């Protein structure tokens, strides 16, 4: 049986990987404006793989990934035709983030 802190660590790792997966999917879709806003990312996570995640948990996960260089913050306001509005602060996966995601998924045999 795993300890509560080990369970928390596994849960956090799963959340971080899901954030990276969503940002990677966005990167691969070749949108007119790269990256996802925090609210968009939270919406994708909450209605999909992590229905229990809160906005605060999403923000903390993104901050941790930015701190570790796996995600970058894009702060140039641009009009996004696909979204039909101006987007401001967005987050995008970095090459290091892609590398980490691939290695992590290979370890669990999901690639």
PDB file as gemmi writes it, atoms N, CA and C in Angstrom:
CRYST1    1.000    1.000    1.000  90.00  90.00  90.00 P 1                      
ATOM      1  N   UNK A   1       0.850  -1.181   0.000  1.00  0.00           N  
ATOM      2  CA  UNK A   1       0.000   0.000   0.000  1.00  0.00           C  
ATOM      3  C   UNK A   1       0.891   1.238   0.000  1.00  0.00           C  
ATOM      4  N   UNK A   2       0.514   2.235  -0.781  1.00  0.00           N  
ATOM      5  CA  UNK A   2       1.312   3.451  -0.856  1.00  0.00           C  
ATOM      6  C   UNK A   2       0.884   4.431   0.225  1.00  0.00           C  
ATOM      7  N   UNK A   3       1.834   5.238   0.673  1.00  0.00           N  
ATOM      8  CA  UNK A   3       1.543   6.236   1.703  1.00  0.00           C  
ATOM      9  C   UNK A   3       0.755   7.393   1.096  1.00  0.00           C  
ATOM     10  N   UNK A   4       0.093   8.191   1.934  1.00  0.00           N  
ATOM     11  CA  UNK A   4      -0.662   9.333   1.405  1.00  0.00           C  
ATOM     12  C   UNK A   4       0.205  10.277   0.570  1.00  0.00           C  
ATOM     13  N   UNK A   5       1.442  10.513   0.989  1.00  0.00           N  
ATOM     14  CA  UNK A   5       2.293  11.425   0.221  1.00  0.00           C  
ATOM     15  C   UNK A   5       2.677  10.808  -1.120  1.00  0.00           C  
ATOM     16  N   UNK A   6       2.846   9.490  -1.164  1.00  0.00           N  
ATOM     17  CA  UNK A   6       3.151   8.820  -2.430  1.00  0.00           C  
ATOM     18  C   UNK A   6       1.933   8.886  -3.357  1.00  0.00           C  
ATOM     19  N   UNK A   7       0.748   8.724  -2.780  1.00  0.00           N  
ATOM     20  CA  UNK A   7      -0.476   8.831  -3.576  1.00  0.00           C  
ATOM     21  C   UNK A   7      -0.649  10.245  -4.111  1.00  0.00           C  
ATOM     22  N   UNK A   8      -0.362  11.244  -3.270  1.00  0.00           N  
ATOM     23  CA  UNK A   8      -0.439  12.642  -3.707  1.00  0.00           C  
ATOM     24  C   UNK A   8       0.541  12.911  -4.836  1.00  0.00           C  
ATOM     25  N   UNK A   9       1.734  12.355  -4.732  1.00  0.00           N  
ATOM     26  CA  UNK A   9       2.752  12.537  -5.766  1.00  0.00           C  
ATOM     27  C   UNK A   9       2.307  11.924  -7.085  1.00  0.00           C  
ATOM     28  N   UNK A  10       1.725  10.736  -7.021  1.00  0.00           N  
ATOM     29  CA  UNK A  10       1.234  10.075  -8.231  1.00  0.00           C  
ATOM     30  C   UNK A  10       0.094  10.867  -8.862  1.00  0.00           C  
ATOM     31  N   UNK A  11      -0.772  11.410  -8.017  1.00  0.00           N  
ATOM     32  CA  UNK A  11      -1.887  12.216  -8.519  1.00  0.00           C  
ATOM     33  C   UNK A  11      -1.380  13.501  -9.181  1.00  0.00           C  
ATOM     34  N   UNK A  12      -0.414  14.157  -8.551  1.00  0.00           N  
ATOM     35  CA  UNK A  12       0.160  15.370  -9.119  1.00  0.00           C  
ATOM     36  C   UNK A  12       0.835  15.060 -10.450  1.00  0.00           C  
ATOM     37  N   UNK A  13       1.597  13.972 -10.502  1.00  0.00           N  
ATOM     38  CA  UNK A  13       2.267  13.591 -11.757  1.00  0.00           C  
ATOM     39  C   UNK A  13       1.239  13.363 -12.862  1.00  0.00           C  
ATOM     40  N   UNK A  14       0.140  12.681 -12.541  1.00  0.00           N  
ATOM     41  CA  UNK A  14      -0.910  12.431 -13.529  1.00  0.00           C  
ATOM     42  C   UNK A  14      -1.511  13.747 -14.022  1.00  0.00           C  
ATOM     43  N   UNK A  15      -1.727  14.687 -13.113  1.00  0.00           N  
ATOM     44  CA  UNK A  15      -2.273  15.997 -13.494  1.00  0.00           C  
ATOM     45  C   UNK A  15      -1.306  16.737 -14.403  1.00  0.00           C  
ATOM     46  N   UNK A  16      -0.024  16.721 -14.058  1.00  0.00           N  
ATOM     47  CA  UNK A  16       0.979  17.412 -14.874  1.00  0.00           C  
ATOM     48  C   UNK A  16       1.055  16.803 -16.265  1.00  0.00           C  
ATOM     49  N   UNK A  17       1.004  15.490 -16.344  1.00  0.00           N  
ATOM     50  CA  UNK A  17       1.044  14.829 -17.652  1.00  0.00           C  
ATOM     51  C   UNK A  17      -0.196  15.171 -18.475  1.00  0.00           C  
ATOM     52  N   UNK A  18      -1.351  15.260 -17.850  1.00  0.00           N  
ATOM     53  CA  UNK A  18      -2.566  15.623 -18.585  1.00  0.00           C  
ATOM     54  C   UNK A  18      -2.490  17.053 -19.111  1.00  0.00           C  
ATOM     55  N   UNK A  19      -1.923  17.952 -18.316  1.00  0.00           N  
ATOM     56  CA  UNK A  19      -1.732  19.335 -18.787  1.00  0.00           C  
ATOM     57  C   UNK A  19      -0.814  19.323 -20.003  1.00  0.00           C  
ATOM     58  N   UNK A  20       0.287  18.590 -19.927  1.00  0.00           N  
ATOM     59  CA  UNK A  20       1.216  18.507 -21.060  1.00  0.00           C  
ATOM     60  C   UNK A  20       0.552  17.884 -22.280  1.00  0.00           C  
ATOM     61  N   UNK A  21      -0.267  16.870 -22.084  1.00  0.00           N  
ATOM     62  CA  UNK A  21      -0.971  16.237 -23.209  1.00  0.00           C  
ATOM     63  C   UNK A  21      -1.882  17.241 -23.912  1.00  0.00           C  
ATOM     64  N   UNK A  22      -2.625  18.014 -23.129  1.00  0.00           N  
ATOM     65  CA  UNK A  22      -3.535  19.000 -23.722  1.00  0.00           C  
ATOM     66  C   UNK A  22      -2.771  20.075 -24.482  1.00  0.00           C  
ATOM     67  N   UNK A  23      -1.672  20.536 -23.894  1.00  0.00           N  
ATOM     68  CA  UNK A  23      -0.876  21.565 -24.570  1.00  0.00           C  
ATOM     69  C   UNK A  23      -0.196  21.004 -25.809  1.00  0.00           C  
ATOM     70  N   UNK A  24       0.209  19.741 -25.754  1.00  0.00           N  
ATOM     71  CA  UNK A  24       0.815  19.106 -26.923  1.00  0.00           C  
ATOM     72  C   UNK A  24      -0.224  18.955 -28.034  1.00  0.00           C  
ATOM     73  N   UNK A  25      -1.428  18.546 -27.667  1.00  0.00           N  
ATOM     74  CA  UNK A  25      -2.511  18.414 -28.655  1.00  0.00           C  
ATOM     75  C   UNK A  25      -2.776  19.761 -29.319  1.00  0.00           C  
ATOM     76  N   UNK A  26      -2.810  20.823 -28.519  1.00  0.00           N  
ATOM     77  CA  UNK A  26      -3.021  22.161 -29.071  1.00  0.00           C  
ATOM     78  C   UNK A  26      -1.894  22.532 -30.025  1.00  0.00           C  
ATOM     79  N   UNK A  27      -0.668  22.201 -29.659  1.00  0.00           N  
ATOM     80  CA  UNK A  27       0.498  22.515 -30.495  1.00  0.00           C  
ATOM     81  C   UNK A  27       0.426  21.778 -31.831  1.00  0.00           C  
ATOM     82  N   UNK A  28      -0.053  20.556 -31.814  1.00  0.00           N  
ATOM     83  CA  UNK A  28      -0.125  19.746 -33.029  1.00  0.00           C  
ATOM     84  C   UNK A  28      -1.259  20.168 -33.954  1.00  0.00           C  
ATOM     85  N   UNK A  29      -2.244  20.881 -33.444  1.00  0.00           N  
ATOM     86  CA  UNK A  29      -3.417  21.239 -34.240  1.00  0.00           C  
ATOM     87  C   UNK A  29      -3.221  22.448 -35.142  1.00  0.00           C  
ATOM     88  N   UNK A  30      -2.089  23.091 -35.086  1.00  0.00           N  
ATOM     89  CA  UNK A  30      -1.751  24.186 -36.001  1.00  0.00           C  
ATOM     90  C   UNK A  30      -2.822  25.275 -36.048  1.00  0.00           C  
ATOM     91  N   UNK A  31      -3.189  25.771 -34.880  1.00  0.00           N  
ATOM     92  CA  UNK A  31      -4.142  26.879 -34.788  1.00  0.00           C  
ATOM     93  C   UNK A  31      -3.470  28.167 -35.256  1.00  0.00           C  
ATOM     94  N   UNK A  32      -4.275  29.191 -35.506  1.00  0.00           N  
ATOM     95  CA  UNK A  32      -3.710  30.464 -35.938  1.00  0.00           C  
ATOM     96  C   UNK A  32      -2.959  31.168 -34.815  1.00  0.00           C  
ATOM     97  N   UNK A  33      -3.337  30.909 -33.563  1.00  0.00           N  
ATOM     98  CA  UNK A  33      -2.648  31.481 -32.412  1.00  0.00           C  
ATOM     99  C   UNK A  33      -2.274  30.322 -31.485  1.00  0.00           C  
ATOM    100  N   UNK A  34      -0.983  30.145 -31.235  1.00  0.00           N  
ATOM    101  CA  UNK A  34      -0.561  29.016 -30.396  1.00  0.00           C  
ATOM    102  C   UNK A  34      -0.890  29.205 -28.926  1.00  0.00           C  
ATOM    103  N   UNK A  35      -1.020  28.084 -28.229  1.00  0.00           N  
ATOM    104  CA  UNK A  35      -1.208  28.102 -26.786  1.00  0.00           C  
ATOM    105  C   UNK A  35      -2.662  28.142 -26.358  1.00  0.00           C  
ATOM    106  N   UNK A  36      -2.858  27.777 -25.095  1.00  0.00           N  
ATOM    107  CA  UNK A  36      -4.185  27.793 -24.484  1.00  0.00           C  
ATOM    108  C   UNK A  36      -4.193  28.741 -23.298  1.00  0.00           C  
ATOM    109  N   UNK A  37      -5.280  29.481 -23.154  1.00  0.00           N  
ATOM    110  CA  UNK A  37      -5.454  30.294 -21.964  1.00  0.00           C  
ATOM    111  C   UNK A  37      -5.745  29.359 -20.796  1.00  0.00           C  
ATOM    112  N   UNK A  38      -5.486  29.814 -19.590  1.00  0.00           N  
ATOM    113  CA  UNK A  38      -5.691  28.991 -18.406  1.00  0.00           C  
ATOM    114  C   UNK A  38      -7.135  28.493 -18.318  1.00  0.00           C  
ATOM    115  N   UNK A  39      -8.091  29.358 -18.606  1.00  0.00           N  
ATOM    116  CA  UNK A  39      -9.505  28.952 -18.544  1.00  0.00           C  
ATOM    117  C   UNK A  39      -9.823  27.883 -19.594  1.00  0.00           C  
ATOM    118  N   UNK A  40      -9.230  27.990 -20.781  1.00  0.00           N  
ATOM    119  CA  UNK A  40      -9.445  26.982 -21.821  1.00  0.00           C  
ATOM    120  C   UNK A  40      -8.848  25.642 -21.402  1.00  0.00           C  
ATOM    121  N   UNK A  41      -7.658  25.693 -20.848  1.00  0.00           N  
ATOM    122  CA  UNK A  41      -6.982  24.477 -20.400  1.00  0.00           C  
ATOM    123  C   UNK A  41      -7.788  23.803 -19.290  1.00  0.00           C  
ATOM    124  N   UNK A  42      -8.251  24.592 -18.330  1.00  0.00           N  
ATOM    125  CA  UNK A  42      -9.050  24.029 -17.240  1.00  0.00           C  
ATOM    126  C   UNK A  42     -10.325  23.389 -17.777  1.00  0.00           C  
ATOM    127  N   UNK A  43     -10.971  24.045 -18.717  1.00  0.00           N  
ATOM    128  CA  UNK A  43     -12.203  23.511 -19.301  1.00  0.00           C  
ATOM    129  C   UNK A  43     -11.943  22.154 -19.968  1.00  0.00           C  
ATOM    130  N   UNK A  44     -10.865  22.052 -20.730  1.00  0.00           N  
ATOM    131  CA  UNK A  44     -10.530  20.786 -21.395  1.00  0.00           C  
ATOM    132  C   UNK A  44     -10.237  19.683 -20.392  1.00  0.00           C  
ATOM    133  N   UNK A  45      -9.520  20.012 -19.341  1.00  0.00           N  
ATOM    134  CA  UNK A  45      -9.179  19.014 -18.323  1.00  0.00           C  
ATOM    135  C   UNK A  45     -10.423  18.578 -17.542  1.00  0.00           C  
ATOM    136  N   UNK A  46     -11.238  19.546 -17.151  1.00  0.00           N  
ATOM    137  CA  UNK A  46     -12.399  19.256 -16.299  1.00  0.00           C  
ATOM    138  C   UNK A  46     -13.489  18.484 -17.029  1.00  0.00           C  
ATOM    139  N   UNK A  47     -13.628  18.685 -18.320  1.00  0.00           N  
ATOM    140  CA  UNK A  47     -14.671  17.942 -19.027  1.00  0.00           C  
ATOM    141  C   UNK A  47     -14.141  16.669 -19.655  1.00  0.00           C  
ATOM    142  N   UNK A  48     -12.857  16.394 -19.421  1.00  0.00           N  
ATOM    143  CA  UNK A  48     -12.257  15.188 -19.968  1.00  0.00           C  
ATOM    144  C   UNK A  48     -11.604  14.325 -18.917  1.00  0.00           C  
ATOM    145  N   UNK A  49     -10.277  14.259 -18.940  1.00  0.00           N  
ATOM    146  CA  UNK A  49      -9.561  13.290 -18.107  1.00  0.00           C  
ATOM    147  C   UNK A  49      -9.534  13.592 -16.613  1.00  0.00           C  
ATOM    148  N   UNK A  50      -9.765  14.840 -16.210  1.00  0.00           N  
ATOM    149  CA  UNK A  50      -9.670  15.206 -14.793  1.00  0.00           C  
ATOM    150  C   UNK A  50     -10.902  15.994 -14.347  1.00  0.00           C  
ATOM    151  N   UNK A  51     -12.065  15.347 -14.267  1.00  0.00           N  
ATOM    152  CA  UNK A  51     -13.286  16.088 -13.926  1.00  0.00           C  
ATOM    153  C   UNK A  51     -13.261  16.718 -12.535  1.00  0.00           C  
ATOM    154  N   UNK A  52     -12.400  16.241 -11.654  1.00  0.00           N  
ATOM    155  CA  UNK A  52     -12.347  16.760 -10.288  1.00  0.00           C  
ATOM    156  C   UNK A  52     -11.376  17.933 -10.129  1.00  0.00           C  
ATOM    157  N   UNK A  53     -10.610  18.281 -11.144  1.00  0.00           N  
ATOM    158  CA  UNK A  53      -9.586  19.328 -10.999  1.00  0.00           C  
ATOM    159  C   UNK A  53     -10.238  20.703 -10.855  1.00  0.00           C  
ATOM    160  N   UNK A  54      -9.674  21.494  -9.952  1.00  0.00           N  
ATOM    161  CA  UNK A  54     -10.179  22.854  -9.739  1.00  0.00           C  
ATOM    162  C   UNK A  54      -9.363  23.835 -10.568  1.00  0.00           C  
ATOM    163  N   UNK A  55      -9.868  25.051 -10.699  1.00  0.00           N  
ATOM    164  CA  UNK A  55      -9.125  26.095 -11.425  1.00  0.00           C  
ATOM    165  C   UNK A  55      -7.796  26.384 -10.725  1.00  0.00           C  
ATOM    166  N   UNK A  56      -7.816  26.373  -9.395  1.00  0.00           N  
ATOM    167  CA  UNK A  56      -6.599  26.642  -8.637  1.00  0.00           C  
ATOM    168  C   UNK A  56      -5.563  25.538  -8.863  1.00  0.00           C  
ATOM    169  N   UNK A  57      -5.998  24.295  -8.897  1.00  0.00           N  
ATOM    170  CA  UNK A  57      -5.079  23.185  -9.167  1.00  0.00           C  
ATOM    171  C   UNK A  57      -4.511  23.271 -10.578  1.00  0.00           C  
ATOM    172  N   UNK A  58      -5.344  23.681 -11.530  1.00  0.00           N  
ATOM    173  CA  UNK A  58      -4.870  23.859 -12.902  1.00  0.00           C  
ATOM    174  C   UNK A  58      -3.803  24.940 -12.941  1.00  0.00           C  
ATOM    175  N   UNK A  59      -4.078  26.059 -12.282  1.00  0.00           N  
ATOM    176  CA  UNK A  59      -3.110  27.169 -12.247  1.00  0.00           C  
ATOM    177  C   UNK A  59      -1.794  26.726 -11.619  1.00  0.00           C  
ATOM    178  N   UNK A  60      -1.866  26.016 -10.492  1.00  0.00           N  
ATOM    179  CA  UNK A  60      -0.651  25.559  -9.810  1.00  0.00           C  
ATOM    180  C   UNK A  60       0.138  24.579 -10.677  1.00  0.00           C  
ATOM    181  N   UNK A  61      -0.555  23.695 -11.374  1.00  0.00           N  
ATOM    182  CA  UNK A  61       0.127  22.736 -12.252  1.00  0.00           C  
ATOM    183  C   UNK A  61       0.862  23.472 -13.371  1.00  0.00           C  
ATOM    184  N   UNK A  62       0.196  24.453 -13.969  1.00  0.00           N  
ATOM    185  CA  UNK A  62       0.816  25.220 -15.050  1.00  0.00           C  
ATOM    186  C   UNK A  62       2.015  26.007 -14.520  1.00  0.00           C  
ATOM    187  N   UNK A  63       1.876  26.627 -13.361  1.00  0.00           N  
ATOM    188  CA  UNK A  63       2.994  27.379 -12.771  1.00  0.00           C  
ATOM    189  C   UNK A  63       4.196  26.469 -12.530  1.00  0.00           C  
ATOM    190  N   UNK A  64       3.955  25.270 -12.027  1.00  0.00           N  
ATOM    191  CA  UNK A  64       5.038  24.326 -11.783  1.00  0.00           C  
ATOM    192  C   UNK A  64       5.721  23.933 -13.090  1.00  0.00           C  
ATOM    193  N   UNK A  65       4.934  23.690 -14.129  1.00  0.00           N  
ATOM    194  CA  UNK A  65       5.502  23.314 -15.426  1.00  0.00           C  
ATOM    195  C   UNK A  65       6.284  24.476 -16.050  1.00  0.00           C  
ATOM    196  N   UNK A  66       5.795  25.697 -15.875  1.00  0.00           N  
ATOM    197  CA  UNK A  66       6.526  26.879 -16.371  1.00  0.00           C  
ATOM    198  C   UNK A  66       7.848  27.013 -15.620  1.00  0.00           C  
ATOM    199  N   UNK A  67       7.814  26.873 -14.303  1.00  0.00           N  
ATOM    200  CA  UNK A  67       9.023  26.982 -13.479  1.00  0.00           C  
ATOM    201  C   UNK A  67      10.083  25.980 -13.909  1.00  0.00           C  
ATOM    202  N   UNK A  68       9.648  24.787 -14.319  1.00  0.00           N  
ATOM    203  CA  UNK A  68      10.576  23.735 -14.715  1.00  0.00           C  
ATOM    204  C   UNK A  68      10.914  23.745 -16.208  1.00  0.00           C  
ATOM    205  N   UNK A  69      10.422  24.736 -16.937  1.00  0.00           N  
ATOM    206  CA  UNK A  69      10.769  24.888 -18.341  1.00  0.00           C  
ATOM    207  C   UNK A  69      10.054  23.939 -19.289  1.00  0.00           C  
ATOM    208  N   UNK A  70       8.999  23.278 -18.828  1.00  0.00           N  
ATOM    209  CA  UNK A  70       8.273  22.343 -19.681  1.00  0.00           C  
ATOM    210  C   UNK A  70       7.120  23.019 -20.424  1.00  0.00           C  
ATOM    211  N   UNK A  71       6.739  24.200 -19.937  1.00  0.00           N  
ATOM    212  CA  UNK A  71       5.680  25.003 -20.539  1.00  0.00           C  
ATOM    213  C   UNK A  71       6.167  26.446 -20.559  1.00  0.00           C  
ATOM    214  N   UNK A  72       5.792  27.174 -21.596  1.00  0.00           N  
ATOM    215  CA  UNK A  72       6.147  28.595 -21.656  1.00  0.00           C  
ATOM    216  C   UNK A  72       4.889  29.450 -21.659  1.00  0.00           C  
ATOM    217  N   UNK A  73       5.044  30.632 -21.081  1.00  0.00           N  
ATOM    218  CA  UNK A  73       3.944  31.590 -21.057  1.00  0.00           C  
ATOM    219  C   UNK A  73       4.078  32.504 -22.262  1.00  0.00           C  
ATOM    220  N   UNK A  74       2.996  32.648 -22.998  1.00  0.00           N  
ATOM    221  CA  UNK A  74       2.946  33.554 -24.149  1.00  0.00           C  
ATOM    222  C   UNK A  74       2.031  34.704 -23.761  1.00  0.00           C  
ATOM    223  N   UNK A  75       2.571  35.935 -23.764  1.00  0.00           N  
ATOM    224  CA  UNK A  75       1.772  37.054 -23.274  1.00  0.00           C  
ATOM    225  C   UNK A  75       1.479  38.117 -24.323  1.00  0.00           C  
ATOM    226  N   UNK A  76       1.600  37.742 -25.584  1.00  0.00           N  
ATOM    227  CA  UNK A  76       1.285  38.692 -26.649  1.00  0.00           C  
ATOM    228  C   UNK A  76      -0.195  38.577 -27.004  1.00  0.00           C  
ATOM    229  N   UNK A  77      -0.927  39.662 -26.824  1.00  0.00           N  
ATOM    230  CA  UNK A  77      -2.355  39.670 -27.162  1.00  0.00           C  
ATOM    231  C   UNK A  77      -2.498  39.614 -28.678  1.00  0.00           C  
ATOM    232  N   UNK A  78      -3.325  38.666 -29.137  1.00  0.00           N  
ATOM    233  CA  UNK A  78      -3.538  38.504 -30.573  1.00  0.00           C  
ATOM    234  C   UNK A  78      -4.976  38.113 -30.835  1.00  0.00           C  
ATOM    235  N   UNK A  79      -5.450  38.488 -32.011  1.00  0.00           N  
ATOM    236  CA  UNK A  79      -6.792  38.055 -32.402  1.00  0.00           C  
ATOM    237  C   UNK A  79      -6.706  36.630 -32.916  1.00  0.00           C  
ATOM    238  N   UNK A  80      -7.520  35.753 -32.365  1.00  0.00           N  
ATOM    239  CA  UNK A  80      -7.553  34.349 -32.790  1.00  0.00           C  
ATOM    240  C   UNK A  80      -8.814  34.138 -33.626  1.00  0.00           C  
ATOM    241  N   UNK A  81      -8.645  33.929 -34.907  1.00  0.00           N  
ATOM    242  CA  UNK A  81      -9.787  33.765 -35.808  1.00  0.00           C  
ATOM    243  C   UNK A  81     -10.645  32.574 -35.414  1.00  0.00           C  
ATOM    244  N   UNK A  82     -10.015  31.467 -35.049  1.00  0.00           N  
ATOM    245  CA  UNK A  82     -10.768  30.265 -34.690  1.00  0.00           C  
ATOM    246  C   UNK A  82     -11.603  30.467 -33.422  1.00  0.00           C  
ATOM    247  N   UNK A  83     -11.133  31.354 -32.543  1.00  0.00           N  
ATOM    248  CA  UNK A  83     -11.858  31.622 -31.296  1.00  0.00           C  
ATOM    249  C   UNK A  83     -12.757  32.847 -31.418  1.00  0.00           C  
ATOM    250  N   UNK A  84     -12.582  33.602 -32.482  1.00  0.00           N  
ATOM    251  CA  UNK A  84     -13.358  34.823 -32.759  1.00  0.00           C  
ATOM    252  C   UNK A  84     -13.251  35.846 -31.635  1.00  0.00           C  
ATOM    253  N   UNK A  85     -12.040  35.977 -31.098  1.00  0.00           N  
ATOM    254  CA  UNK A  85     -11.809  36.950 -30.027  1.00  0.00           C  
ATOM    255  C   UNK A  85     -10.307  37.146 -29.839  1.00  0.00           C  
ATOM    256  N   UNK A  86      -9.973  38.169 -29.076  1.00  0.00           N  
ATOM    257  CA  UNK A  86      -8.579  38.419 -28.726  1.00  0.00           C  
ATOM    258  C   UNK A  86      -8.213  37.519 -27.549  1.00  0.00           C  
ATOM    259  N   UNK A  87      -7.074  36.854 -27.674  1.00  0.00           N  
ATOM    260  CA  UNK A  87      -6.564  36.039 -26.570  1.00  0.00           C  
ATOM    261  C   UNK A  87      -5.358  36.745 -25.978  1.00  0.00           C  
ATOM    262  N   UNK A  88      -5.179  36.588 -24.695  1.00  0.00           N  
ATOM    263  CA  UNK A  88      -4.077  37.276 -24.027  1.00  0.00           C  
ATOM    264  C   UNK A  88      -3.051  36.255 -23.549  1.00  0.00           C  
ATOM    265  N   UNK A  89      -2.918  36.091 -22.257  1.00  0.00           N  
ATOM    266  CA  UNK A  89      -1.906  35.183 -21.702  1.00  0.00           C  
ATOM    267  C   UNK A  89      -2.295  33.744 -22.010  1.00  0.00           C  
ATOM    268  N   UNK A  90      -1.362  33.036 -22.660  1.00  0.00           N  
ATOM    269  CA  UNK A  90      -1.583  31.648 -23.029  1.00  0.00           C  
ATOM    270  C   UNK A  90      -0.377  30.821 -22.609  1.00  0.00           C  
ATOM    271  N   UNK A  91      -0.548  29.519 -22.643  1.00  0.00           N  
ATOM    272  CA  UNK A  91       0.534  28.614 -22.277  1.00  0.00           C  
ATOM    273  C   UNK A  91       0.725  27.583 -23.382  1.00  0.00           C  
ATOM    274  N   UNK A  92       1.988  27.294 -23.674  1.00  0.00           N  
ATOM    275  CA  UNK A  92       2.329  26.349 -24.739  1.00  0.00           C  
ATOM    276  C   UNK A  92       3.422  25.409 -24.254  1.00  0.00           C  
ATOM    277  N   UNK A  93       3.399  24.197 -24.759  1.00  0.00           N  
ATOM    278  CA  UNK A  93       4.413  23.210 -24.404  1.00  0.00           C  
ATOM    279  C   UNK A  93       5.738  23.586 -25.076  1.00  0.00           C  
ATOM    280  N   UNK A  94       6.835  23.346 -24.380  1.00  0.00           N  
ATOM    281  CA  UNK A  94       8.168  23.608 -24.919  1.00  0.00           C  
ATOM    282  C   UNK A  94       8.735  22.308 -25.490  1.00  0.00           C  
ATOM    283  N   UNK A  95       9.845  22.384 -26.236  1.00  0.00           N  
ATOM    284  CA  UNK A  95      10.488  21.149 -26.698  1.00  0.00           C  
ATOM    285  C   UNK A  95      10.875  20.232 -25.528  1.00  0.00           C  
ATOM    286  N   UNK A  96      11.319  20.813 -24.422  1.00  0.00           N  
ATOM    287  CA  UNK A  96      11.654  20.010 -23.236  1.00  0.00           C  
ATOM    288  C   UNK A  96      10.393  19.346 -22.673  1.00  0.00           C  
ATOM    289  N   UNK A  97       9.270  20.046 -22.733  1.00  0.00           N  
ATOM    290  CA  UNK A  97       8.006  19.488 -22.274  1.00  0.00           C  
ATOM    291  C   UNK A  97       7.567  18.316 -23.134  1.00  0.00           C  
ATOM    292  N   UNK A  98       7.753  18.446 -24.454  1.00  0.00           N  
ATOM    293  CA  UNK A  98       7.425  17.345 -25.363  1.00  0.00           C  
ATOM    294  C   UNK A  98       8.307  16.134 -25.074  1.00  0.00           C  
ATOM    295  N   UNK A  99       9.583  16.399 -24.868  1.00  0.00           N  
ATOM    296  CA  UNK A  99      10.525  15.317 -24.573  1.00  0.00           C  
ATOM    297  C   UNK A  99      10.137  14.595 -23.280  1.00  0.00           C  
ATOM    298  N   UNK A 100       9.824  15.356 -22.247  1.00  0.00           N  
ATOM    299  CA  UNK A 100       9.409  14.775 -20.966  1.00  0.00           C  
ATOM    300  C   UNK A 100       8.121  13.960 -21.129  1.00  0.00           C  
ATOM    301  N   UNK A 101       7.165  14.495 -21.877  1.00  0.00           N  
ATOM    302  CA  UNK A 101       5.900  13.808 -22.097  1.00  0.00           C  
ATOM    303  C   UNK A 101       6.123  12.475 -22.805  1.00  0.00           C  
ATOM    304  N   UNK A 102       6.920  12.478 -23.847  1.00  0.00           N  
ATOM    305  CA  UNK A 102       7.185  11.242 -24.594  1.00  0.00           C  
ATOM    306  C   UNK A 102       7.875  10.213 -23.705  1.00  0.00           C  
ATOM    307  N   UNK A 103       8.896  10.645 -22.969  1.00  0.00           N  
ATOM    308  CA  UNK A 103       9.601   9.711 -22.066  1.00  0.00           C  
ATOM    309  C   UNK A 103       8.650   9.137 -21.018  1.00  0.00           C  
ATOM    310  N   UNK A 104       7.807   9.975 -20.460  1.00  0.00           N  
ATOM    311  CA  UNK A 104       6.867   9.525 -19.431  1.00  0.00           C  
ATOM    312  C   UNK A 104       5.861   8.532 -19.986  1.00  0.00           C  
ATOM    313  N   UNK A 105       5.357   8.784 -21.176  1.00  0.00           N  
ATOM    314  CA  UNK A 105       4.386   7.880 -21.774  1.00  0.00           C  
ATOM    315  C   UNK A 105       5.025   6.576 -22.218  1.00  0.00           C  
ATOM    316  N   UNK A 106       6.273   6.636 -22.648  1.00  0.00           N  
ATOM    317  CA  UNK A 106       6.987   5.405 -23.015  1.00  0.00           C  
ATOM    318  C   UNK A 106       7.181   4.513 -21.795  1.00  0.00           C  
ATOM    319  N   UNK A 107       7.428   5.112 -20.631  1.00  0.00           N  
ATOM    320  CA  UNK A 107       7.631   4.337 -19.397  1.00  0.00           C  
ATOM    321  C   UNK A 107       6.396   3.530 -19.020  1.00  0.00           C  
ATOM    322  N   UNK A 108       5.231   4.080 -19.280  1.00  0.00           N  
ATOM    323  CA  UNK A 108       4.011   3.364 -18.917  1.00  0.00           C  
ATOM    324  C   UNK A 108       3.430   2.603 -20.096  1.00  0.00           C  
ATOM    325  N   UNK A 109       4.160   2.595 -21.217  1.00  0.00           N  
ATOM    326  CA  UNK A 109       3.744   1.820 -22.387  1.00  0.00           C  
ATOM    327  C   UNK A 109       2.562   2.376 -23.127  1.00  0.00           C  
ATOM    328  N   UNK A 110       2.392   3.702 -23.119  1.00  0.00           N  
ATOM    329  CA  UNK A 110       1.243   4.301 -23.797  1.00  0.00           C  
ATOM    330  C   UNK A 110       1.622   4.914 -25.127  1.00  0.00           C  
ATOM    331  N   UNK A 111       2.855   4.643 -25.604  1.00  0.00           N  
ATOM    332  CA  UNK A 111       3.252   5.109 -26.946  1.00  0.00           C  
ATOM    333  C   UNK A 111       3.602   3.898 -27.762  1.00  0.00           C  
TER     334      UNK A 111                                                      
END                                                                             
